Amino acid sequence: MTRRRVVYAIGQLAMGGGERQLLQLVQRLDRSRFAPEVITFTPGGELEPEFRATCPLHVLPKRPLTEIPVLLSLISLLRRPRAEILHTYLYPATWRGTLAARLAGTRGIVQFVGNMADWMGPVRLSLQRMAARRASAVIYEAPPVGRYLVEKAGVPEDRTLMIPNGVDLDLFGPGSGGERHRQEIWGEAPVKVIGAVMSLSEKKNPLLLVEAAARVASAHPEARFMIAGEGPMRPVLEKAIAEAGLAERFRLLGVRRDVPDLLRSMDVLALTSDREGCPNAVIEAMATGLPVVATAAGGTVEIVRDRETGRLVAPRDPAAFARGIQDLLDDPEAARRMGSTGLELARSRFAFHRMVERVQSLYESILEGRGAGETAGPREAARA
């Protein structure tokens, strides 16, 4: 059987949700049917060694005034030998990759859109919409994003397909590995740990967790807070933590490669985002058996079931977020039930092999001339 050359394009290889999902997909792709390669436009990144160990990796650095040379290099890579599928991940790889693939004569163009692009400026938004309308298929991970693609970006519905993110159930799951992390970070004292795994960026709004922590701290002296992740908001968070008198109770851990054990060291997972698609942190926490307190942003509302797998609260509301945390701390039995329900949901809906199977079926459908609409429509995929 001739293997199909599939090229993936992504802006960077940082320790982000989309980047980790792509790495898992490339690692699990059926090598008897597909030959994957990855193109990135930013050298370095925490995940670059893993990508290099998995498949051929091409770095086309994007610098000011180098757009045309980068585009020509991208076209050349897609032509020699000819790629049959280009699969782009996130902006700016989407518009740049789509244009190059059209000029290179690539048979299929697949795009992954992680969330709604209304936050973009008018130029970026126009490029994103233009690219989406020229794709063979656009994968989205949550119904609100699918509605945005059809109603605002103008993508025909039969070219969209919902494929939720996946979780590695061999890596994420209940276990005892977190106790050592809990002691290393917090010592021997009995504590309740509310943690988050996210970038320290505006769209994740980590300041909300600091504001909520200040409200929870007085009622629950055993409560401790931590965030695994890095980003431009670190100085703002450090100042806010100090001003709230939380220096001994709040840790910023930076980028971590031991997220499975960090999750096992927590009692509650917090997600404070203003914008979301299908948040990996929530799925991974549920697979670990944790209850979740999350803002009702984007696709999060499709995953977290209020009072069943955790608490959903309004975005940008510190008092509501604090009440959600306190509800779980005040009723440990309810928190345990929510964690168990979330674990069952993660195992039944978000196992990574299901995501890989759907993506591979989509590739074959496109190459056979049937398109995304004959693979599985949005409603079918949502039920799967």
N, C-alpha and C positions, 0 to 999 in steps of 0.2 A: 504494500500500500504506500502510495506517495504521500509524504508528510506535507501538510499545508503550512507555509511560512506565515506566521502571525507576528506582527510588530506592534508593540505597545509604546505609546508616547505619554510621558508625564513630566510635569514641570520640574520636580525635585524629588529627592529620595530621602526626605526627612522622616522622622518617626511619627508620621501622621496617620490618621485613620485610612484615608484613601491609599496611601503608599503601602501600608501594611496589608490592606486587602489585595492590592495588585501583586505584592510579593507572594502571598499565599496562593493566588490564582496561578501565577506562573510556575510555582513549585509543584502544583498539583495537576497541571494541564497534561492530558494524555499524550505522551511523547510518541506513541505509535501513530497518532493522527495529526499532531501539530508540532511545528518547530518554532518555539517562541524566541523573540529577541526584544530588548527594551531600549528605548531612546529616552534620554533625559536632557534637559536644557540647563541644568545647574550642577556643576561638579561638587563632589563631596556629598555629605548627608549621612546620617547615622546608618541608613540601610544599604548604602552602596556596596559594602563587602558581601552582604547576603545576596544581592542581585547578581554581582559578578560571579558568585559561586553557583548560581542557578542557571544562567543562560548568557548568551552574548549581550554585552551592555555597550551602548554607544553614547558618548557624552558630546553634545553639541552646545558649547557654552554660549548663552545669549548675553551679549553686552550691548551698550548703546551703539547705534549706527551699524549693527551687524545683522539686521533682520534678513536682508537679501542673501548674504552668504549662508546663514543658518538654514534658510528655506531651500536653497539650492543643494546643500548637503543632505537635507532631509529627503528631498526628491530623489537624489542619487541613491541613498540607502534603501528607499522603497522600490527602486527599479532594479537593483543589482544585488542578488537575484530578485525577481519581482515578488513583492509581498502580495498575498491574496487577501489578507485582512489587516487593516490598521485599526487598532483599538485605542482610543485616547482616554486619558483620565484627567479630568478637571481642567480649569482654565489656568494658564494660557495654552496648554498643549492641544486643546480641542480645536480652536480656530486655526492655529498654525499647522497642526497635523492634517486637518480636513482639507485645507488649501493644497498642501503638498501632495496628499493622496489623490486628489482630483487631477492635478497636473501630471502625476506619475502613472495614472491609469490603474490604480489599485482597485481590485474588484469590489471589495466590501469595506465600508467605513462604519465602525461601531464607536459610539461615544458613551462614556459614563458621566452622568451629571449628578453631582452629589447633593446639591440643594438649589433652591430658587435663586436666580441671579439678579433680583431686583436691587440688591445692594450695590451693584456695579455702576460705574459712571456710564454716560450715554454711548461712548465709543466702544468700550468693552462689551456693554450689553448688546449693541448692534452686531458686533463680531460673533458673540456667543449665539445669538439667535440665527444669524446667517449660517453659521456652521451647523447648527442643529437641524435646520431645514434641508441640508444637503447630505445628511447621513443616511446610510442604509438602515440603521437602527440606533435608537437612543435608549440606553438602559438607565432607569431611575430606581431609587431604593425605597421610596415611600409615596403614597398616593398624593399628598400635596404637591410634590415635585412633578408628578405625572400630569396633574391638572394644569400646573404652570406651563409645562411644555406644550400642551395642546391648545390651551386658551390664550396664552400670552406670547409664547415663542413661535406659534404657528406650525408646530410639527404635526404632520398627519398622525392620527391616533394609531393607525395600523403600522406605524414605524416606531412605536414606543413599546417598551416592555419593562415591567417591574420585576426586578430581581433583588430582593433584600440582601444586605450584607450577610456574610457567614462568620461563624466562630469555630475555632479549632477545639472540638470537645475533648481531644486528647490532652490539650494544653491547659484549657480553662475548665475548672470543675472544683467541687468541694474537696477539701483536703486539709492536712495539718501543717503544710509548709509555711503558713503565714505566721505561726506563733513566734518563730525566731525573728522575723521582721518586726513584729509588734514589740518585742523586747528590745531589739536593737534601736528602734526609733523612740520608744516611750519608756523603756525601763521595766521594772518589775511591778509597778503599781497597777491595780486593776483599772482599765480605762475602756471607754466606748469610742471607737474610731469611725469618724465620718470622713471619707476620702473621695477624691476625684482624680480622674485620669484625663487630662486635656491640655491643650496648648494655652499658654498665658496670653491670649489674644482677645481683642474686643468682642468678636462674635461669640466667644465662649463665656464672656462676662464673669470671670473668676472673682471679681470684686464682690459679687452677690454672695458668694460663700463666706467671705470675710464678714460682711454685714450681718448675715444670718448667724454666723458663729458668735458674734458679740451678743446677740439676743439669747442664744441657747446657753451660753457659758454660765450665766448666773443661776439658772434653774438646774443645770446639770454639770456640776463641777467635775464629773468623771469624763466629760466629752473632750475629745481631741480631734484635730482637723489636719488634713494634709492633702496636698496636690502633687501628683506626679506629672511633670510636663515643664516645658520651657517656652519663653516667648517674650515679646517686647513689653508686656505689662508687669514684669517682675518688680521693677523699682516702685511702681505704684502700689503693688500688693504688699511689698515689704514695709512701706510707709504706713499703709492702712492697718496692717497687723500690729505694728508697734503702737500706733495711736490708739487702737482699740484695747491695748493691754493684753494682747493674745500671744506675745512672743514665746511664752513657754508652752503654749497649747496649740500652735499652728505651725506646720512645717511645709516649706516649699522644697520638694525633693529633686527637682530638675528632671531631665530625661532619664528614664529607667528602662532597663531591659528585663527586669524581673517582675513585670506587671502581674502575671498570674499569682505569684506569691504575695505581692502587695495587696491584691484584691482579697486573698484569703486572710489577710491581717485586718481587714475592715469589718465593721458591723453594718455600715450603710454606705451606698454609693451615691454621690451627689453629682447632678448634671445641671449647670446653671446657664446654658446657652440661650442666646437670643435667636439664633438661626441653627437649624439642624436638618439633616437628611434622615439617615438611619444610623443613629450614633453607635459606633463600635463599643464604646465604653459601657453603654447600658447593656448591650447584648452579652458582652464578656462578663459583666457583673452578675447578670441573671444566670449565666451558665455556671457561675461560681456559687450560686445560691444566695446572693445578696438581695435584700430589698433596696429599692431605688427611690430617691427623692429627685424629681426632675421638673424643669420648666416645660410647660405645654407649648413647645416650639417645634414647628415643622413636623417631621415624621416621628418624633418622640411620642406623640399622642397615639400612634399606631402600635407602639411597643409596650409602653408602660400603661397598665390598666389601674386606674386610681382605686386604691384600697384593696386591690387584688394582687398586684406585683410591686406596689409601692405607692407613692403619693405624687400626683401631678398638681403643680401650682402655676399661677400666672407668672409669666416672665417679669423680671425687674421688680419683684415685690419681696424685699428682705423679710418682712414680717410673715408673709405666707410661707416662704421657704423655711424659715425658722420653725413655724408651727408644724410643717411637714416632718422635719427632723425630730422635733419633740414628740410627735405622735408615735413614731417608731421607738424612740428611747423610753417613752412612758409605758409602752405595751410590748414587751419583748416577745410574747407569744404571737401576737398579730404580726410582728416583724418577721418572725420565723416562718409563719404560714405564707406570707407574701414572698419570702425568699424561695420557699419550696415551689410555689406556683410559678414563679419566674423561671426556676430551673427546668421545670417540665416544659414550659413554653419555648425556652431556648433550645432544648434538645429536639423538640418536635418541629420547629419552624426554621431554625437558623444554623443547622449543621452545615459545615463548609462544603461538604461533598455535594449537597443539593445545589448550591450556587454554581459550582464548577460544572455540574451536569447541564444546567440551564444555559450557561454561557457557551459551552461546546455545542449544544443543540442549536443555538442561535447562529454560530459560525457556519455550521453545516447547512442550515436552512438558507442563509444568504448565498452561500456558494452554489447551492442547487437552484437558485433563482426564486425561492419561495418567500424570502423576506421575513421580517420580524413578526408580521401579523399572523403567519402560519406556524409560528413556533409555540407561542402561548400569549394570548392577549393579556392586558393589564389585569382584568378581573380574575382570569384563571391563575395568573402568577400570584396574585394577592392571596388566593385561597391555599396555594400549595404549601 
